[in-house]
């Protein structure tokens, strides 16, 4: 069982649902009457996007970007390559990026700079999780679901070597799992 690899539940399914509804209500009010595009950053953002959009009442399009981080380390280097670009133009449209987690901020810093050159009417960020203790580049976050401590979190879209994304909650991975096979995409807590 995947759950057996989780040391503790950090944010329950119910807590995620409640907070997602609150964010969706706020976003729907803020973007009323605007041409809104939700941009999901693959892959981790898909679960949050799927739930958030179904709670939103304001009309909107969805689009996707996939990026890959360069560098020797599996940590995000900030030097990224676009594997899949947006399908549609965002010129003159209101863009809200939907992410699962902001860690160092390097990935989002690149994406924001890249999308800004395409002249959106506005460009803001909605993230389910924020790990401020790891931040290297300050990013303005318009909507944040939860602040999380510097622990190795998985579930609800977040993976460890592509597993655990389908857990319905956000949990802390048991250290023996990532210490046995050290390929973390997050800093191992000290
Ligand atoms: C995660 C997350 C963000 C990024 C945040 O993606 O979804 O895109 O890392 O890290 P940063 O703030 O340090 O740049 P990941 O590279 O794990 O890819 P995935 O979503 O496909 O799992």
py3Dmol code that shows the C-alpha trace and the ligand (Angstrom):
import py3Dmol

protein = """\
ATOM      1  CA  UNK A   1       0.000   0.000   0.000  1.00  0.00           C
ATOM      2  CA  UNK A   2       1.244   3.465  -0.890  1.00  0.00           C
ATOM      3  CA  UNK A   3      -0.088   4.784   2.419  1.00  0.00           C
ATOM      4  CA  UNK A   4       2.358   2.560   4.281  1.00  0.00           C
ATOM      5  CA  UNK A   5       5.245   4.725   3.027  1.00  0.00           C
ATOM      6  CA  UNK A   6       3.748   7.847   4.610  1.00  0.00           C
ATOM      7  CA  UNK A   7       4.947   8.853   8.082  1.00  0.00           C
ATOM      8  CA  UNK A   8       2.061  11.233   8.738  1.00  0.00           C
ATOM      9  CA  UNK A   9      -0.815  13.008   7.054  1.00  0.00           C
ATOM     10  CA  UNK A  10       0.022  16.695   6.853  1.00  0.00           C
ATOM     11  CA  UNK A  11      -3.173  17.928   5.154  1.00  0.00           C
ATOM     12  CA  UNK A  12      -6.249  15.709   5.003  1.00  0.00           C
ATOM     13  CA  UNK A  13      -8.538  15.203   2.025  1.00  0.00           C
ATOM     14  CA  UNK A  14     -11.261  17.137   3.835  1.00  0.00           C
ATOM     15  CA  UNK A  15      -8.950  20.069   4.611  1.00  0.00           C
ATOM     16  CA  UNK A  16      -7.874  20.225   0.961  1.00  0.00           C
ATOM     17  CA  UNK A  17     -11.505  20.184  -0.200  1.00  0.00           C
ATOM     18  CA  UNK A  18     -12.527  22.957   2.186  1.00  0.00           C
ATOM     19  CA  UNK A  19      -9.589  25.198   1.293  1.00  0.00           C
ATOM     20  CA  UNK A  20     -10.025  24.541  -2.442  1.00  0.00           C
ATOM     21  CA  UNK A  21     -13.653  25.688  -2.221  1.00  0.00           C
ATOM     22  CA  UNK A  22     -12.574  28.888  -0.440  1.00  0.00           C
ATOM     23  CA  UNK A  23      -9.917  29.636  -3.054  1.00  0.00           C
ATOM     24  CA  UNK A  24     -12.325  28.884  -5.921  1.00  0.00           C
ATOM     25  CA  UNK A  25     -14.888  31.275  -4.460  1.00  0.00           C
ATOM     26  CA  UNK A  26     -12.294  34.023  -4.117  1.00  0.00           C
ATOM     27  CA  UNK A  27     -10.897  33.472  -7.620  1.00  0.00           C
ATOM     28  CA  UNK A  28     -14.391  33.422  -9.132  1.00  0.00           C
ATOM     29  CA  UNK A  29     -15.139  36.797  -7.535  1.00  0.00           C
ATOM     30  CA  UNK A  30     -11.786  38.329  -8.509  1.00  0.00           C
ATOM     31  CA  UNK A  31     -12.034  37.285 -12.163  1.00  0.00           C
ATOM     32  CA  UNK A  32     -15.739  37.960 -12.809  1.00  0.00           C
ATOM     33  CA  UNK A  33     -16.215  39.300 -16.333  1.00  0.00           C
ATOM     34  CA  UNK A  34     -12.594  38.674 -17.301  1.00  0.00           C
ATOM     35  CA  UNK A  35     -11.147  36.403 -19.993  1.00  0.00           C
ATOM     36  CA  UNK A  36      -9.418  33.951 -17.649  1.00  0.00           C
ATOM     37  CA  UNK A  37      -7.002  31.154 -18.523  1.00  0.00           C
ATOM     38  CA  UNK A  38      -5.831  28.714 -15.854  1.00  0.00           C
ATOM     39  CA  UNK A  39      -2.333  27.516 -16.739  1.00  0.00           C
ATOM     40  CA  UNK A  40      -1.433  24.234 -15.060  1.00  0.00           C
ATOM     41  CA  UNK A  41       2.220  23.281 -14.734  1.00  0.00           C
ATOM     42  CA  UNK A  42       2.534  19.538 -15.337  1.00  0.00           C
ATOM     43  CA  UNK A  43       2.565  17.166 -13.778  1.00  0.00           C
ATOM     44  CA  UNK A  44       2.065  17.953 -10.088  1.00  0.00           C
ATOM     45  CA  UNK A  45      -0.571  20.650 -10.625  1.00  0.00           C
ATOM     46  CA  UNK A  46      -3.167  18.451 -12.317  1.00  0.00           C
ATOM     47  CA  UNK A  47      -4.987  17.199  -9.219  1.00  0.00           C
ATOM     48  CA  UNK A  48      -5.365  20.673  -7.772  1.00  0.00           C
ATOM     49  CA  UNK A  49      -6.438  22.102 -11.143  1.00  0.00           C
ATOM     50  CA  UNK A  50      -9.080  19.402 -11.609  1.00  0.00           C
ATOM     51  CA  UNK A  51     -10.624  20.076  -8.204  1.00  0.00           C
ATOM     52  CA  UNK A  52     -10.199  23.872  -8.235  1.00  0.00           C
ATOM     53  CA  UNK A  53     -11.799  24.385 -11.658  1.00  0.00           C
ATOM     54  CA  UNK A  54     -14.850  22.327 -10.705  1.00  0.00           C
ATOM     55  CA  UNK A  55     -15.428  24.562  -7.688  1.00  0.00           C
ATOM     56  CA  UNK A  56     -15.085  27.753  -9.747  1.00  0.00           C
ATOM     57  CA  UNK A  57     -18.171  29.510 -11.047  1.00  0.00           C
ATOM     58  CA  UNK A  58     -16.459  31.994 -13.370  1.00  0.00           C
ATOM     59  CA  UNK A  59     -16.013  30.886 -17.027  1.00  0.00           C
ATOM     60  CA  UNK A  60     -12.418  30.057 -17.903  1.00  0.00           C
ATOM     61  CA  UNK A  61     -10.148  28.167 -20.276  1.00  0.00           C
ATOM     62  CA  UNK A  62      -7.460  25.734 -19.165  1.00  0.00           C
ATOM     63  CA  UNK A  63      -4.044  25.208 -20.722  1.00  0.00           C
ATOM     64  CA  UNK A  64      -0.908  23.282 -19.802  1.00  0.00           C
ATOM     65  CA  UNK A  65       2.852  23.692 -19.765  1.00  0.00           C
ATOM     66  CA  UNK A  66       5.424  20.979 -19.159  1.00  0.00           C
ATOM     67  CA  UNK A  67       8.958  21.930 -18.297  1.00  0.00           C
ATOM     68  CA  UNK A  68      12.143  20.117 -17.461  1.00  0.00           C
ATOM     69  CA  UNK A  69      14.840  21.340 -15.119  1.00  0.00           C
ATOM     70  CA  UNK A  70      18.456  21.200 -16.257  1.00  0.00           C
ATOM     71  CA  UNK A  71      21.380  20.591 -13.926  1.00  0.00           C
ATOM     72  CA  UNK A  72      23.311  17.839 -12.192  1.00  0.00           C
ATOM     73  CA  UNK A  73      21.110  17.911  -9.140  1.00  0.00           C
ATOM     74  CA  UNK A  74      17.527  16.708  -9.168  1.00  0.00           C
ATOM     75  CA  UNK A  75      16.675  19.924  -7.381  1.00  0.00           C
ATOM     76  CA  UNK A  76      15.288  22.630  -9.600  1.00  0.00           C
ATOM     77  CA  UNK A  77      18.174  24.607 -11.097  1.00  0.00           C
ATOM     78  CA  UNK A  78      16.113  27.421 -12.534  1.00  0.00           C
ATOM     79  CA  UNK A  79      17.494  26.618 -15.971  1.00  0.00           C
ATOM     80  CA  UNK A  80      14.500  25.032 -17.569  1.00  0.00           C
ATOM     81  CA  UNK A  81      13.431  23.795 -20.961  1.00  0.00           C
ATOM     82  CA  UNK A  82       9.852  23.890 -22.200  1.00  0.00           C
ATOM     83  CA  UNK A  83       8.764  20.346 -23.087  1.00  0.00           C
ATOM     84  CA  UNK A  84       5.192  21.352 -23.869  1.00  0.00           C
ATOM     85  CA  UNK A  85       4.131  24.914 -24.485  1.00  0.00           C
ATOM     86  CA  UNK A  86       0.684  26.461 -24.142  1.00  0.00           C
ATOM     87  CA  UNK A  87      -1.750  25.602 -26.927  1.00  0.00           C
ATOM     88  CA  UNK A  88      -3.263  29.078 -27.141  1.00  0.00           C
ATOM     89  CA  UNK A  89      -2.118  32.696 -27.074  1.00  0.00           C
ATOM     90  CA  UNK A  90      -2.410  34.542 -23.767  1.00  0.00           C
ATOM     91  CA  UNK A  91      -2.068  37.996 -25.356  1.00  0.00           C
ATOM     92  CA  UNK A  92      -4.479  40.330 -23.573  1.00  0.00           C
ATOM     93  CA  UNK A  93      -5.917  37.560 -21.406  1.00  0.00           C
ATOM     94  CA  UNK A  94      -5.869  37.127 -17.637  1.00  0.00           C
ATOM     95  CA  UNK A  95      -3.572  34.242 -16.707  1.00  0.00           C
ATOM     96  CA  UNK A  96      -3.599  32.387 -13.402  1.00  0.00           C
ATOM     97  CA  UNK A  97      -0.860  29.792 -12.990  1.00  0.00           C
ATOM     98  CA  UNK A  98      -1.961  26.739 -10.980  1.00  0.00           C
ATOM     99  CA  UNK A  99       0.833  24.897  -9.154  1.00  0.00           C
ATOM    100  CA  UNK A 100       1.036  22.161  -6.547  1.00  0.00           C
ATOM    101  CA  UNK A 101       4.013  23.536  -4.613  1.00  0.00           C
ATOM    102  CA  UNK A 102       6.437  26.462  -4.613  1.00  0.00           C
ATOM    103  CA  UNK A 103       9.782  25.452  -3.183  1.00  0.00           C
ATOM    104  CA  UNK A 104      12.895  27.444  -4.198  1.00  0.00           C
ATOM    105  CA  UNK A 105      10.791  29.534  -6.576  1.00  0.00           C
ATOM    106  CA  UNK A 106      13.197  28.930  -9.447  1.00  0.00           C
ATOM    107  CA  UNK A 107      10.755  27.095 -11.705  1.00  0.00           C
ATOM    108  CA  UNK A 108       8.050  29.681 -11.296  1.00  0.00           C
ATOM    109  CA  UNK A 109      10.491  32.539 -11.709  1.00  0.00           C
ATOM    110  CA  UNK A 110      11.369  31.216 -15.148  1.00  0.00           C
ATOM    111  CA  UNK A 111       7.752  30.565 -16.109  1.00  0.00           C
ATOM    112  CA  UNK A 112       6.609  34.023 -14.994  1.00  0.00           C
ATOM    113  CA  UNK A 113       9.379  35.733 -16.967  1.00  0.00           C
ATOM    114  CA  UNK A 114       8.600  33.627 -20.021  1.00  0.00           C
ATOM    115  CA  UNK A 115       4.828  34.196 -19.926  1.00  0.00           C
ATOM    116  CA  UNK A 116       5.225  37.913 -19.224  1.00  0.00           C
ATOM    117  CA  UNK A 117       6.847  38.365 -22.654  1.00  0.00           C
ATOM    118  CA  UNK A 118       3.582  37.163 -24.214  1.00  0.00           C
ATOM    119  CA  UNK A 119       1.703  40.247 -22.968  1.00  0.00           C
ATOM    120  CA  UNK A 120      -1.044  38.803 -20.764  1.00  0.00           C
ATOM    121  CA  UNK A 121      -3.507  41.335 -19.319  1.00  0.00           C
ATOM    122  CA  UNK A 122      -2.497  39.987 -15.894  1.00  0.00           C
ATOM    123  CA  UNK A 123      -0.339  37.162 -14.603  1.00  0.00           C
ATOM    124  CA  UNK A 124      -0.768  35.724 -11.131  1.00  0.00           C
ATOM    125  CA  UNK A 125      -0.103  32.510  -9.235  1.00  0.00           C
ATOM    126  CA  UNK A 126      -2.301  30.091  -7.290  1.00  0.00           C
ATOM    127  CA  UNK A 127      -0.480  27.334  -5.435  1.00  0.00           C
ATOM    128  CA  UNK A 128      -1.877  24.635  -3.196  1.00  0.00           C
ATOM    129  CA  UNK A 129       1.280  24.436  -1.100  1.00  0.00           C
ATOM    130  CA  UNK A 130       3.951  26.963  -0.217  1.00  0.00           C
ATOM    131  CA  UNK A 131       7.259  26.001   1.385  1.00  0.00           C
ATOM    132  CA  UNK A 132       8.672  29.448   2.276  1.00  0.00           C
ATOM    133  CA  UNK A 133      11.626  28.071   4.261  1.00  0.00           C
ATOM    134  CA  UNK A 134      13.167  26.883   0.992  1.00  0.00           C
ATOM    135  CA  UNK A 135      12.645  30.067  -1.025  1.00  0.00           C
ATOM    136  CA  UNK A 136      15.602  31.422  -2.999  1.00  0.00           C
ATOM    137  CA  UNK A 137      13.739  33.722  -5.355  1.00  0.00           C
ATOM    138  CA  UNK A 138      10.837  35.797  -4.067  1.00  0.00           C
ATOM    139  CA  UNK A 139       7.684  35.229  -6.090  1.00  0.00           C
ATOM    140  CA  UNK A 140       4.407  37.085  -5.576  1.00  0.00           C
ATOM    141  CA  UNK A 141       1.758  34.485  -4.702  1.00  0.00           C
ATOM    142  CA  UNK A 142      -1.819  35.694  -5.146  1.00  0.00           C
ATOM    143  CA  UNK A 143      -3.507  32.563  -3.744  1.00  0.00           C
ATOM    144  CA  UNK A 144      -1.978  30.007  -1.361  1.00  0.00           C
ATOM    145  CA  UNK A 145      -3.744  26.932  -0.017  1.00  0.00           C
ATOM    146  CA  UNK A 146      -1.409  25.955   2.807  1.00  0.00           C
ATOM    147  CA  UNK A 147       2.056  26.761   4.138  1.00  0.00           C
ATOM    148  CA  UNK A 148       4.084  23.586   4.649  1.00  0.00           C
ATOM    149  CA  UNK A 149       7.250  22.975   6.675  1.00  0.00           C
ATOM    150  CA  UNK A 150      10.492  21.745   5.129  1.00  0.00           C
ATOM    151  CA  UNK A 151       9.513  18.101   4.960  1.00  0.00           C
ATOM    152  CA  UNK A 152       9.361  15.690   2.039  1.00  0.00           C
ATOM    153  CA  UNK A 153       5.726  15.940   1.027  1.00  0.00           C
ATOM    154  CA  UNK A 154       3.889  13.660  -1.387  1.00  0.00           C
ATOM    155  CA  UNK A 155       0.331  13.048  -2.507  1.00  0.00           C
ATOM    156  CA  UNK A 156      -2.437  15.018  -4.193  1.00  0.00           C
ATOM    157  CA  UNK A 157      -0.262  15.446  -7.299  1.00  0.00           C
ATOM    158  CA  UNK A 158       3.131  15.521  -5.608  1.00  0.00           C
ATOM    159  CA  UNK A 159       5.425  12.595  -6.306  1.00  0.00           C
ATOM    160  CA  UNK A 160       8.564  10.829  -5.261  1.00  0.00           C
ATOM    161  CA  UNK A 161      10.065   9.190  -8.370  1.00  0.00           C
ATOM    162  CA  UNK A 162       6.625   9.439 -10.008  1.00  0.00           C
ATOM    163  CA  UNK A 163       4.786   7.585  -7.215  1.00  0.00           C
ATOM    164  CA  UNK A 164       2.267   8.790  -4.605  1.00  0.00           C
ATOM    165  CA  UNK A 165       0.594  11.396  -6.870  1.00  0.00           C
ATOM    166  CA  UNK A 166      -2.755   9.600  -6.473  1.00  0.00           C
ATOM    167  CA  UNK A 167      -2.924   9.847  -2.677  1.00  0.00           C
ATOM    168  CA  UNK A 168      -5.976  11.890  -1.694  1.00  0.00           C
ATOM    169  CA  UNK A 169      -4.088  13.733   1.049  1.00  0.00           C
ATOM    170  CA  UNK A 170      -0.722  15.472   1.412  1.00  0.00           C
ATOM    171  CA  UNK A 171       1.607  13.437   3.609  1.00  0.00           C
ATOM    172  CA  UNK A 172       5.203  13.306   4.751  1.00  0.00           C
ATOM    173  CA  UNK A 173       7.205  10.500   3.191  1.00  0.00           C
ATOM    174  CA  UNK A 174       9.044   8.157   5.545  1.00  0.00           C
ATOM    175  CA  UNK A 175      12.775   9.023   5.388  1.00  0.00           C
ATOM    176  CA  UNK A 176      13.744   5.398   4.739  1.00  0.00           C
ATOM    177  CA  UNK A 177      11.908   5.555   1.405  1.00  0.00           C
ATOM    178  CA  UNK A 178      13.978   8.369  -0.110  1.00  0.00           C
ATOM    179  CA  UNK A 179      17.154   7.484   1.801  1.00  0.00           C
ATOM    180  CA  UNK A 180      17.069   3.991   0.290  1.00  0.00           C
ATOM    181  CA  UNK A 181      16.924   5.405  -3.246  1.00  0.00           C
ATOM    182  CA  UNK A 182      18.207   8.999  -3.151  1.00  0.00           C
ATOM    183  CA  UNK A 183      16.535  10.713  -6.076  1.00  0.00           C
ATOM    184  CA  UNK A 184      14.684  13.471  -4.280  1.00  0.00           C
ATOM    185  CA  UNK A 185      13.140  16.339  -6.188  1.00  0.00           C
ATOM    186  CA  UNK A 186      12.881  18.112  -2.865  1.00  0.00           C
ATOM    187  CA  UNK A 187      15.600  18.859  -0.355  1.00  0.00           C
ATOM    188  CA  UNK A 188      15.882  16.122   2.223  1.00  0.00           C
ATOM    189  CA  UNK A 189      15.133  17.722   5.567  1.00  0.00           C
ATOM    190  CA  UNK A 190      18.038  17.938   8.009  1.00  0.00           C
TER     191      UNK A 190
END
"""
ligand_1 = """\
22
LIG
C 7.677 20.754 -8.670
C 6.497 21.705 -8.562
C 7.017 22.972 -9.137
C 8.489 22.921 -8.786
C 8.723 23.773 -7.586
O 7.687 20.169 -9.909
O 5.386 21.239 -9.272
O 6.850 23.047 -10.528
O 8.833 21.565 -8.470
O 10.092 23.771 -7.254
P 10.935 25.114 -7.191
O 10.100 26.158 -6.535
O 12.131 24.714 -6.359
O 11.330 25.483 -8.578
P 8.630 18.926 -10.276
O 9.893 19.439 -10.896
O 8.771 18.039 -9.096
O 7.817 18.214 -11.458
P 6.401 17.462 -11.408
O 5.361 18.509 -11.105
O 6.231 16.905 -12.786
O 6.474 16.400 -10.338
"""
view = py3Dmol.view(width=600, height=400)
view.addModel(protein, "pdb")
view.setStyle({"model": 0}, {"cartoon": {"style": "trace"}})
view.addModel(ligand_1, "xyz")
view.setStyle({"model": 1}, {"stick": {}})
view.zoomTo()
view.show()
